[in-house]
Amino acid sequence: MKAYVAGVGMTRFEKPETREWQYWDMAREAGGTALADAGISYADVEQVPVGYCFQPSTAGQRAVYELGLTGVPVYNVNNNCATGATALMLARRLVEGGCDCVLALGFEKMRKGALGAGADGGDFATSPVARHYGIMAARHGFEATPPTAQLFGGAAREHMDRYGTTEAQLAAVAAKNHRHSVHNPYAQFRDAYDVDEILAARTVHRPLTKLQCSPTSDGAAAAVVVSERFAEERGLSGLTEIVAQAMATDTPESFASGSCIDVVGQPMSREAARQVYERAGLGIDDVDVVELHDCFSVNELLTYEALGMCPAGESGALVESGATTYGGRWVVNPSGGLISKGHPLGATGLAQAAELVWQLRGEAGRRQVPGARVGLAHNIGLGGAAVVTLLRAA
């Protein structure tokens, strides 16, 4: 049974404590917008997967009570930074299993400052990603800088040593995404920076500067997923087909090499992409626009390789060539990506889906990718989960 995204919505992503609002306020805004975009009411919704990492148990129920008290099942989802895409995946599976209308919702109200050892900010001994940090520490040591930045900084240095990738190429990723966000009214940051400015910014963990790191953010996003039958009965328009979707977790390769490139998720991203291409009968050459998980600039380069956009080691040259921006082969992160749009963990994957739906409908305004018909979303969480989603204009 086919599943379609019939409506999307999101709040602006903002620096924590920018305004006085609670997570249920965000959910009401994003969820209500998605329902209105689909042209339905909350009374039509049969089930609701809700993603978040930092709120208490059953926060999903508290959030959707703002939309209605209909008694439908609400599932609370936490898959680290891949939480939003996981909620969308559950919505798709529910529709394919017989539901007609499911609302996927994700939100996060975060604290200022860098994340701790895990999504809950707990200590390293009990962190779900303690094994990942152990691999990193064995190769690179452990320093008094944000631990997640150390993981990805280690991956960046390994990529530079192995393939000759340069700091300027890492900065080129961030420059592109900051430039894209200028035209996104939902983005946390809307300032453009050139490569020299990005390199001159404060170093968070060598070689990553502040402007190459995604910020903590408040925000929410939502998507209404419907069956083909429901769409036909209601005469819904503006549909986007979920052509294929896959989730992978860490493999033996993630840890066997002792490399941060593998620890931060390249193998599971590669596997999820492989499954999606196989199920869809499409490949990366069929894709026009990509929203991928650039939590740090290096991860965009690693993901180019995992998605098959270039061979291993050639991602730095790919971004410098202009192949991943307007006028190139693909437009990657037209929203500004996590680096510039922001990264409220539970909402990120659904915000990626919202951007792609707008692109495939031709509704993205000044960030519109001309003629976009197929979009790919990539959302990862350490610990680990990689979700790849292929969308097509219906």
Secondary structure, DSSP 8 states (H G I E B T S, - for coil): --EEEEEEEE---B-TTSS---HHHHHHHHHHHHHHHHT--GGG--BEEEE-SSS-TTHHHHHHTTT------EEEE--GGGHHHHHHHHHHHHHHTT-SEEEEEEEE---SS---SSTT---TTT-TTHHHHHHHHHHH---SS-HHHHHHHHHHHHHHHHH---HHHHHHHHHHHHHHHTT-TT-S------HHHHHHS-EEETTEEGGGB----BEEEEEEEEEHHHHHHHT--S-EEEEEEEEE---HHHHHT--HHHHTTHHHHHHHHHHHHHHHT--GGG--EEE---SBHHHHHHHHHHTTSS-TT-HHHHHHHTTTSTTSS-EE-TT-HHHHH---HHHHHHHHHHHHHHHHHT--GGG--TT--EEEEEEEETTTEEEEEEEEE-
